[in-house]
Structures are given as structure tokens and as C-alpha cells.
Amino acid sequence: MIAHPLALAALLVVAAAAPGLAQTPPASPAPRAVITLEKGGQITLELFPADAPKHVANFTKLVRRGFYDGLRFHRVEDWVVQAGDPQTKTLPADDDRVGNGGPGYTLKAEFNKRPHQRGTLGMARGGDPDSAGSQFYITLKPARGLDGQYTVFGRVVKGMELADALKVGDRITSIRIVGK
């Protein structure tokens, strides 16, 4: 006797919900951040809280405070773009102070095994490994020389072509956390 496919599906649903059977909850999606650019478009980032919990928490806190809203990308090279200096709201791009600003505190490094591939989101820092604060970068090509030297805390999952097209002075309209 051959059971009807719908009857089999119903039996599977009942069996899966039966008491005593272990059920694995669905994996919660990784938190994401969406950068909206003044010149149009959005870059979506997947964050890595398991690999860099303090950096993700700090970035999320700054995003929710609106810290990044209105800031400009101040560093653009053929391999990296960088933003997060609050001085870019008011200082001209060629001012020597641009690239040295932060939130007024620093974070201890959370180096991890994530490699610097195209689209890596990392936290910029000064000469001291524990000097990161608010400035972040996105790699436009692999930068394996940064592995183990800078904290990787996410990656671009959508809009990489927009990151490729960024110029010094391009403004972030806003960054928003989505999910979690």
C-alpha cells in the first residue's frame, strides 16, 4: 500500500512535534548593518559577533546613536575605503587632522582567524593594537598582510560595487542595524 504524499507530510509534522523528540531551533541570522550613501545606494554588512563581540557591540552602539550619520569616507585607495572619523563632518577632506578622530575611547584588539578578503569589514587603528575606536574599513581586494593585525568584525554581503565606486568625501547618510 502506498501512502498519499500529503498524508506522509502530515505524519512527519506530527512526529517532529511529538514530545520527547529533540528539536533544533533555527539558527538566528547574523546581525546586519546597512550603510545608506548620500550619492545613492546601500551597502549591506554581515557582522561577526562570535569573532569580535566587543567590536560588533561598539559598532552597533555607535550606529544606534547616529554616530556615523553624515560622516564622509576619508581614505580611498585601490585596495581599501575607510570612514568613521567624526571630524569628517566639519573639516575639509585635505585637513591634516582628518583620519585621527574617534569616539573618545579605544577598544582592546580582538584579532581572529577571519582573513582579509575582498569585502572584509575591519576596524582601523593607530600604531597601538588596542587603539581602535570608530573608524572602519572595507577591503576592495584581499589584504592578507592585515590578517592577525587588525580586528575583522564583518563583511559586505550586498553592494560591493558601491564600495568599489567610493571617492574621498562621499558621505554616509546613515547606518542602521537590521536583525538582532
Secondary structure, 3 states (H helix, E strand, C coil): CCCCHHHHHHHHHHHHHCCCCCCCCCCCCCCEEEEEECCCCEEEEEECCCCCHHHHHHHHHHHHCCCCCCCECCEECCCEEEECCHHHHCCCCCCCCCCCCCCCCCECCCCCCCCCCCCEEEECCCCCCCCECCCEEEECCCCHHHCCCCEEEEEEEECHHHHHCCCCCCEEEEEEEECC
